[in-house]
């Protein structure tokens, strides 16, 4: 989960941005698949460029947001599934 917001760990009022990150070889197993979400705060504090490289839920590859139980917020762009950099 990537969420930009104020929380108990915030030391100030400034919020940042998230850019160009990769999750590789993530495998989740269990009776209930967790919900995943990527949510920017607003148009200035966004999340962009996330690669999900080899995401598997209960052994099945997730090649799209719906298959990965992933919610994309309105301030999120450029999420990709598959080999990073391809």
ROKOL-28953 format. One record per residue (C-alpha): residue in one letter; x, y, z. Coordinates in Angstrom, 2 decimals. Example, Ala and Ser with C-alpha at 12.3 -4.5 7.8 and 13.67 -1.06 7.14 Angstrom:
<rs>
aa  c1  c2  c3
a  12.30  -4.50  7.80 .
s  13.67  -1.06  7.14 .
</rs>
This chain:
<rs>
aa  c1  c2  c3
x  0.00  0.00  0.00 .
x  1.25  3.44  -0.89 .
x  -0.75  6.34  0.49 .
x  0.26  9.99  0.76 .
x  -1.51  11.62  3.71 .
x  -1.03  13.04  7.17 .
x  -0.62  10.36  9.82 .
x  0.78  9.74  13.30 .
x  4.33  9.57  11.88 .
x  4.22  12.98  10.15 .
x  6.62  15.50  11.64 .
x  5.40  18.46  9.58 .
x  2.61  19.51  7.23 .
x  4.55  18.99  3.97 .
x  3.53  16.01  1.81 .
x  5.68  14.48  -0.89 .
x  5.44  12.51  -4.11 .
x  6.22  8.91  -4.98 .
x  8.00  8.20  -8.28 .
x  9.39  5.19  -10.13 .
x  9.35  2.28  -7.70 .
x  9.34  -1.47  -8.35 .
x  7.90  -4.33  -6.34 .
x  9.55  -7.58  -7.50 .
x  8.67  -11.18  -6.79 .
x  5.82  -10.53  -4.36 .
x  3.74  -13.58  -3.50 .
x  0.70  -13.45  -1.22 .
x  -1.08  -16.58  -0.02 .
x  -4.03  -17.03  2.27 .
x  -7.79  -17.50  2.52 .
x  -8.46  -13.78  2.18 .
x  -6.51  -11.75  -0.32 .
x  -5.61  -8.38  1.17 .
x  -6.73  -5.17  -0.47 .
x  -3.92  -3.10  -1.94 .
x  -4.21  0.59  -2.77 .
x  -2.10  3.35  -4.24 .
x  -3.47  6.79  -3.38 .
x  -1.89  10.17  -3.91 .
x  -3.10  13.09  -1.82 .
x  -3.98  15.62  -4.53 .
x  -2.83  16.89  -7.94 .
x  0.50  18.11  -6.46 .
x  1.21  15.05  -4.31 .
x  0.87  12.10  -6.66 .
x  2.12  8.57  -7.18 .
x  3.61  7.82  -10.61 .
x  5.54  4.99  -12.19 .
x  4.94  1.83  -10.17 .
x  6.04  -1.55  -11.58 .
x  4.60  -4.76  -10.16 .
x  7.06  -7.37  -11.37 .
x  5.89  -10.96  -10.76 .
x  3.02  -10.28  -8.36 .
x  1.26  -13.53  -7.44 .
x  -1.89  -14.06  -5.37 .
x  -2.38  -17.64  -4.15 .
x  -0.01  -18.83  -6.87 .
x  -1.79  -16.99  -9.69 .
x  -0.06  -14.19  -11.57 .
x  -1.69  -10.77  -11.34 .
x  -1.32  -8.96  -14.65 .
x  -3.86  -6.18  -14.06 .
x  -5.17  -4.12  -11.15 .
x  -8.35  -6.18  -10.75 .
x  -6.38  -9.45  -10.69 .
x  -4.09  -8.02  -8.01 .
x  -6.96  -6.76  -5.85 .
x  -5.46  -3.30  -6.35 .
x  -7.36  -0.02  -6.04 .
x  -5.86  2.96  -7.85 .
x  -6.79  6.36  -6.46 .
x  -7.44  9.46  -8.58 .
x  -3.90  10.82  -8.05 .
x  -2.11  7.69  -9.26 .
x  -0.75  7.12  -12.75 .
x  1.44  4.73  -14.71 .
x  1.10  1.45  -12.83 .
x  2.45  -1.49  -14.83 .
x  2.43  -5.23  -14.45 .
x  5.14  -7.52  -15.78 .
x  8.90  -7.27  -16.10 .
x  10.20  -3.92  -14.88 .
x  11.83  -1.84  -17.57 .
x  10.18  -3.71  -20.45 .
</rs>
